[in-house]
């Protein structure tokens, strides 16, 4: 997987890294964003996610899509320790 300025072409989870030249003073820390079927993503601000906006509003690099983690089944062994 490599960083690219090409916008996502299909729905899924993507890494996104803001172009710090567009918004000086804000960090370009990578985040995972979900791109929906209408190519909208949550609008980012400093404190929380807002209503979805078009991916065209995002100026930066993308990587992905990323597969979601697999769920652990009931075959996971749980250990417990008894104290006397």
N, C-alpha and C positions, 0 to 999 in steps of 0.2 A: 504494500500500500504506500502511495506517495502523495505528498501535498501537491495540489494543483489549483489554479485559479478558475478552472472549469466548474460551472455550477452542476449540482446533482441532476441526473437525467431520469432517475426513478426513485420512488418512495423508499424510505428506510432511515436507519440511524447513520449519521455521518459525523466525523470530526470536523470542527470548524475553528479556524484561527483568524481572528480579526486583523485586518490590515491596519497597523498602528499609524501609518501615514495619513489615513483618512480621519481618524479620531485621535489626535495627539494627546498624550497624557493618560490614555486608557490602555490597559495591558492587552497584549495579544495572546493571553493564555488560551490554549485549546480547550474546547468544550464539545460535548457530544450533543447534537441536536437531532430531533426527529423531523424529517421532511415528509409531509403527508402527500396524498395523491393529487392535490391541487398545487403542489410545489410551494407550500407555505411552511414557515417555521415560526417558533415562538420569538416574539420581538424581545431582544435583550436590552436591559438597562443595567445600571449599576447594582441594583438591589434585588430584582426579581424578574421573572418572565411575564411578558404582557401578551396581548392578543396576537394571534399569528399574522405575519406579513409575508409578502412574496420573497422568495430567495434572491430576487434581483436587488432587494434593499441591502443585502449583505455584501460588503466589500472585503474580501479576504480569500483565504485558501480553504479548500475542502479536501477530505480524504475519506474514502469509503465506497460503497456502504459497508457497515460493520454488522456482522451477525450478532444476534442477541445471545447472551449466555444460555447454556443448556440448564434446564431445571434438574435438581437432584431428585432422584426417585426415592422410594421407600427402602431401597437396598443399602442406604447409608447406615453404617453401624454406629450406634450411640453408646458411649461409655459412661458409666457412672461410678463414682467412688464412694464407698461407705466408710464412715468414720465410726470408731467405737467409743 
